[in-house]
Amino acid sequence: MSSIKFMRTRVIGCHDKYKRRLCMTSKKNNYISKYFGLFVLLYSLSVESEDFNYQFNWLFVPVAKLSINFNESLLTEKLDLSNVNFHLSTLGPLKLYRDYLTDGYIENNYSDSWNYHLLGRDRGQPEEKLIIYFNNKPPIIKKFIDDTNVLPLNVDTNLDRGAIDPFSVLLRTIEHIDSYEKCDKTYHVMDGKRRYEIRLEFIDKEYLYVRKKTIKEETFHCRLSIPNNKYKDIDLKRNQWPFNGGNKIIDIWFSANMEYIPVQFRVKTPIGKITGKLMSK
């Protein structure tokens, strides 16, 4: 009887104005918790991770490796370009010339904002960058540790409005080719240390052997270049890794069969031409 009376008392108590609010709030929080848990479960079941691994060779000698990790929706079967992890490191003789290793990610905050994070070392010195970027506002530098101990740039409200990070240039080029089947575009980059423009131009459609396949695949050949820098943060006549002096160009081939993921890179460096190719996915 006592248990029945207790239950009835609690039910009657919820009709009290103050306690009724508490009851409604408790029920609402329970519903939110359950639906949020269900959403997380469904999201985890509908997303899988996919890695793209590249090896860069100087002649026939491996000198660097790059890994890019995308989430892929099992519902749409499309790669998520708004949340990406990547790893870049030098190997072999290039590591002796320039010991470099970094892990980074692009993380979407809202529809108009994302985080760019780098953590690694350059020539044995630690470096870390955490910068928040916006579509229509200047970026916010949250953390900046450079291997040369320089201070970050002062953010300029006018110059840096809508600037993007260096890695997002690659991601936006993928989106642009997917939408327009061309890559003619100019991007304003501010990485915390320098300001510069990056121009992409469509060279041609070409057919390449990808991942040792016997059948050539259709690719979009695009050329990335850094023109004469109006911000004076980059001296084009100077050798500045990974470019040779006065020739800051990277050629990239994007596969039409793999959602325009890059399958080949080519860059002229101070030690000669380096070619990167997709090895596995």
Backbone torsions as a table, in degrees:
resi	resn	phi	psi	omega
1	MET	NA	-39.6	-177.7
2	SER	-62.8	-37.4	-179.9
3	SER	-67.8	-38.6	178.7
4	ILE	-64.8	-42.3	-180.0
5	LYS	-63.3	-39.3	179.8
6	PHE	-63.5	-42.8	-180.0
7	MET	-64.2	-42.0	-179.4
8	ARG	-65.7	-38.0	179.3
9	THR	-62.3	-41.9	-179.8
10	ARG	-64.9	-39.4	-179.7
11	VAL	-67.0	-43.6	179.4
12	ILE	-64.6	-36.1	-179.0
13	GLY	-61.3	-31.5	-178.7
14	CYS	-70.1	-12.9	177.4
15	HIS	-84.1	-15.0	172.6
16	ASP	-65.8	141.6	-172.3
17	LYS	-58.0	-47.4	-177.5
18	TYR	-69.8	-46.1	-177.0
19	LYS	-69.9	-29.5	177.3
20	ARG	-62.6	-38.0	177.0
21	ARG	-63.6	-41.9	178.5
22	LEU	-62.3	-41.4	179.7
23	CYS	-63.2	-45.3	-178.7
24	MET	-64.5	-40.1	178.9
25	THR	-64.0	-42.5	179.9
26	SER	-62.7	-44.5	179.1
27	LYS	-63.9	-40.6	-179.4
28	LYS	-63.3	-42.9	179.3
29	ASN	-65.1	-36.8	177.7
30	ASN	-64.7	-42.9	177.9
31	TYR	-61.9	-45.2	-179.8
32	ILE	-60.7	-44.6	-179.5
33	SER	-61.3	-42.8	-179.4
34	LYS	-67.3	-44.7	-178.9
35	TYR	-67.9	-37.3	178.1
36	PHE	-65.4	-42.3	177.2
37	GLY	-62.1	-39.5	178.1
38	LEU	-66.2	-40.1	178.9
39	PHE	-62.2	-45.4	179.7
40	VAL	-62.0	-41.0	179.4
41	LEU	-64.1	-47.1	-179.9
42	LEU	-63.7	-38.8	179.7
43	TYR	-64.8	-43.0	-179.0
44	SER	-66.0	-31.1	178.9
45	LEU	-78.1	-22.9	-175.1
46	SER	-97.7	0.2	-177.3
47	VAL	-125.8	136.5	172.3
48	GLU	-131.1	159.9	-176.4
49	SER	-99.1	144.0	179.4
50	GLU	-136.0	129.3	-178.3
51	ASP	-104.1	141.4	173.0
52	PHE	-120.9	118.6	-173.5
53	ASN	-113.1	129.6	-176.3
54	TYR	-120.5	145.4	172.3
55	GLN	-121.4	132.9	-179.4
56	PHE	-106.4	128.7	-177.5
57	ASN	-118.7	140.5	167.6
58	TRP	-104.3	111.1	-166.2
59	LEU	59.4	-114.2	177.9
60	PHE	-113.3	14.6	-175.8
61	VAL	-102.0	123.7	176.5
62	PRO	-64.6	129.4	-177.7
63	VAL	-126.3	-12.5	179.4
64	ALA	-163.6	159.5	174.8
65	LYS	-138.7	145.4	-179.9
66	LEU	-132.7	133.1	174.2
67	SER	-124.3	133.0	176.9
68	ILE	-122.8	127.4	-177.9
69	ASN	-112.6	121.9	178.0
70	PHE	-113.8	149.7	164.6
71	ASN	-87.1	142.7	178.9
72	GLU	-126.0	128.4	178.6
73	SER	-76.2	127.0	176.7
74	LEU	-74.5	-16.9	-179.6
75	LEU	-81.0	-44.7	-178.5
76	THR	-100.1	-13.9	-176.5
77	GLU	57.1	34.7	178.5
78	LYS	-117.1	145.0	176.0
79	LEU	-73.6	141.7	177.8
80	ASP	-91.0	109.0	-177.6
81	LEU	-88.8	1.4	-177.8
82	SER	-95.4	-12.3	177.9
83	ASN	-136.5	102.2	-170.6
84	VAL	-135.5	138.7	172.6
85	ASN	-111.6	148.9	178.6
86	PHE	-148.8	155.6	179.5
87	HIS	-137.8	133.4	179.0
88	LEU	-136.5	133.0	177.4
89	SER	-151.2	149.8	176.7
90	THR	-87.5	157.1	-177.5
91	LEU	-134.3	162.3	168.5
92	GLY	53.0	-135.1	-176.4
93	PRO	-64.0	-30.6	178.5
94	LEU	-67.9	-31.4	178.2
95	LYS	-65.6	-32.0	176.2
96	LEU	-68.9	-36.2	-179.8
97	TYR	-77.1	-41.7	-177.9
98	ARG	-148.4	93.7	179.2
99	ASP	-74.8	110.0	-174.3
100	TYR	-139.6	135.4	176.4
101	LEU	-150.7	131.7	177.6
102	THR	-150.1	145.1	170.6
103	ASP	-117.2	138.2	-178.2
104	GLY	-147.4	170.0	175.6
105	TYR	-152.3	154.2	168.8
106	ILE	-112.5	125.6	-176.0
107	GLU	-130.0	119.7	-178.7
108	ASN	-73.9	131.3	176.0
109	ASN	-95.6	-60.1	178.3
110	TYR	-135.1	-171.0	-179.7
111	SER	-66.9	-21.4	-176.1
112	ASP	-122.4	19.3	-176.8
113	SER	-150.2	147.0	178.0
114	TRP	-153.2	156.9	176.7
115	ASN	-99.3	142.0	174.0
116	TYR	-122.9	121.5	-176.1
117	HIS	-130.7	132.0	174.2
118	LEU	-125.2	139.0	176.0
119	LEU	-145.2	120.8	-179.3
120	GLY	-177.6	-152.4	178.1
121	ARG	-143.6	148.5	178.5
122	ASP	-131.4	117.5	-176.1
123	ARG	53.8	41.0	176.4
124	GLY	82.9	-6.0	-178.2
125	GLN	-102.9	140.0	-178.6
126	PRO	-71.1	148.1	172.5
127	GLU	-143.6	145.2	177.8
128	GLU	-153.3	138.3	176.7
129	LYS	-137.0	133.4	171.0
130	LEU	-133.3	111.2	-175.6
131	ILE	-130.6	135.1	175.7
132	ILE	-99.0	125.9	-178.8
133	TYR	-110.5	154.6	179.9
134	PHE	-135.2	153.8	178.6
135	ASN	-68.1	-39.0	-173.2
136	ASN	-127.1	19.5	178.0
137	LYS	-137.1	160.1	176.1
138	PRO	-69.4	153.0	-179.2
139	PRO	-70.3	163.5	176.1
140	ILE	-117.2	119.8	179.2
141	ILE	-86.9	110.4	-177.7
142	LYS	-89.8	-34.9	-179.8
143	LYS	-149.3	137.4	-178.9
144	PHE	-149.3	108.8	173.9
145	ILE	-124.8	115.4	-176.6
146	ASP	-106.6	148.8	-178.3
147	ASP	-65.8	-21.7	179.3
148	THR	-98.5	5.5	177.5
149	ASN	65.2	21.4	176.1
150	VAL	-77.7	156.2	176.5
151	LEU	-83.1	155.1	178.3
152	PRO	-68.6	159.3	174.4
153	LEU	-63.4	149.6	168.7
154	ASN	-76.0	123.7	-178.9
155	VAL	-65.4	129.4	179.0
156	ASP	-103.3	121.2	-175.3
157	THR	-56.9	-38.1	-178.3
158	ASN	-84.3	-50.8	-176.7
159	LEU	-64.5	-36.2	-170.6
160	ASP	-100.5	4.1	178.3
161	ARG	-63.7	124.3	179.4
162	GLY	77.3	7.7	178.1
163	ALA	-65.8	153.5	179.5
164	ILE	-123.3	170.8	178.4
165	ASP	-86.0	163.2	-176.8
166	PRO	-61.3	-39.4	-176.5
167	PHE	-71.1	-30.5	179.3
168	SER	-67.1	-18.3	174.5
169	VAL	-59.6	-43.8	178.5
170	LEU	-64.3	-44.3	-177.9
171	LEU	-65.7	-41.0	-179.8
172	ARG	-71.0	-29.7	175.9
173	THR	-67.0	-39.9	175.6
174	ILE	-58.5	-47.1	179.6
175	GLU	-62.8	-39.8	-177.2
176	HIS	-66.7	-42.5	178.4
177	ILE	-66.1	-38.8	179.7
178	ASP	-62.0	-36.0	-177.5
179	SER	-84.7	-38.7	-170.0
180	TYR	-122.6	-4.5	-177.0
181	GLU	55.6	38.6	173.6
182	LYS	-155.6	165.0	-176.7
183	CYS	-131.1	21.1	178.9
184	ASP	-73.9	108.6	-174.5
185	LYS	-163.3	150.8	175.0
186	THR	-120.6	133.5	-179.1
187	TYR	-121.6	141.3	175.0
188	HIS	-98.8	121.4	-175.5
189	VAL	-113.6	137.5	170.5
190	MET	-137.2	110.5	-173.5
191	ASP	-103.0	14.6	-178.7
192	GLY	95.6	-27.3	-178.6
193	LYS	-111.2	-32.6	-176.5
194	ARG	-141.6	157.1	167.7
195	ARG	-114.8	138.1	176.2
196	TYR	-164.6	161.3	175.0
197	GLU	-99.3	143.9	172.9
198	ILE	-121.7	124.3	178.5
199	ARG	-108.3	135.7	174.2
200	LEU	-117.0	137.2	177.9
201	GLU	-133.4	144.2	178.5
202	PHE	-79.1	127.2	179.7
203	ILE	-95.5	-55.4	-177.9
204	ASP	-176.1	163.8	166.8
205	LYS	-86.7	130.9	-178.0
206	GLU	-134.8	157.4	179.3
207	TYR	-112.5	124.0	-176.5
208	LEU	-127.1	152.5	168.3
209	TYR	-78.2	124.2	-177.3
210	VAL	-114.8	129.7	178.4
211	ARG	52.8	45.4	174.7
212	LYS	61.9	22.7	176.4
213	LYS	-75.0	155.6	-178.0
214	THR	-87.8	-9.5	179.1
215	ILE	-112.9	132.5	179.5
216	LYS	-72.7	146.6	179.2
217	GLU	-112.0	149.7	178.1
218	GLU	-72.9	131.3	178.1
219	THR	-132.5	157.4	174.0
220	PHE	-103.9	117.2	179.8
221	HIS	-89.6	116.8	179.9
222	CYS	-121.5	148.3	179.7
223	ARG	-115.8	124.1	177.7
224	LEU	-99.5	129.7	179.5
225	SER	-141.2	152.7	174.4
226	ILE	-108.5	106.0	-177.5
227	PRO	-72.2	-179.7	176.0
228	ASN	-51.6	123.5	-168.9
229	ASN	-81.5	112.5	-179.0
230	LYS	-72.3	-15.7	179.9
231	TYR	-90.4	-8.3	177.7
232	LYS	63.0	21.2	178.1
233	ASP	-88.7	-15.3	179.0
234	ILE	-128.3	128.4	177.4
235	ASP	-94.5	109.3	-175.6
236	LEU	-67.7	-18.1	-178.9
237	LYS	-86.0	-7.9	-176.8
238	ARG	-97.2	144.3	171.4
239	ASN	-70.1	116.2	-178.2
240	GLN	-133.5	112.6	-172.9
241	TRP	-52.6	136.9	5.3
242	PRO	-94.5	19.1	-170.8
243	PHE	-100.1	154.6	170.4
244	ASN	-82.0	152.0	-176.9
245	GLY	-56.2	128.7	175.6
246	GLY	74.4	9.1	-176.2
247	ASN	-142.4	66.8	-174.8
248	LYS	-92.2	83.0	-175.7
249	ILE	-135.7	136.1	171.0
250	ILE	-126.2	127.2	173.5
251	ASP	-96.1	132.8	-177.6
252	ILE	-131.4	137.3	177.1
253	TRP	-112.5	124.6	-177.8
254	PHE	-108.2	132.4	-175.1
255	SER	-83.1	128.1	176.1
256	ALA	-72.5	-19.6	-178.0
257	ASN	-91.2	-7.9	-177.4
258	MET	-128.8	48.6	177.3
259	GLU	55.0	32.1	175.7
260	TYR	64.1	29.2	171.5
261	ILE	-69.2	139.4	178.4
262	PRO	-64.8	139.4	179.5
263	VAL	-118.8	-11.8	178.5
264	GLN	-155.2	140.9	175.3
265	PHE	-125.4	150.8	172.9
266	ARG	-146.5	128.3	-177.3
267	VAL	-141.5	141.4	174.0
268	LYS	-90.4	125.2	-176.6
269	THR	-121.9	172.9	177.3
270	PRO	-59.7	-20.2	179.5
271	ILE	-102.8	6.8	179.3
272	GLY	117.5	-171.7	-176.8
273	LYS	-77.1	131.7	177.4
274	ILE	-118.7	132.6	-178.7
275	THR	-118.9	128.5	175.8
276	GLY	-110.6	135.1	-178.6
277	LYS	-130.8	146.0	175.6
278	LEU	-67.3	124.2	-178.0
279	MET	-102.9	-34.7	-177.6
280	SER	-157.7	158.1	174.2
281	LYS	-149.9	NA	NA
